[in-house]
Amino acid sequence: MQDARSYTRLWLFWPDYSAENPLQRMVRRAFPPGLDVRSGGLDLVLVALR
């Protein structure tokens, strides 16, 4: 598991349907530069909230 504390601007989403859903890919690309947008399960969310 990657340590979420290393990210200063992290936006997590779940589930990752971007392979089948073009709208999810478009939303990910619309975020401003410098924001780390990634799919993460509950384990990464809990680390990010600490």
C-alpha positions, 0 to 999 in steps of 0.5 A: 500500500502506498503512503497517502501522507506523501500527497499534499493535494489528493483526491480519491475515488472508488470504484475505478470504472475509467476503462469502461466509462469515458465520462469518468476519464473526462472528469479525471482530466478536468482536475487542475494540475498539481492535484493527485487524482487516483483510485483507492480503496478503503485502506488508502482512504483511511491512511489519507484521513490520518 
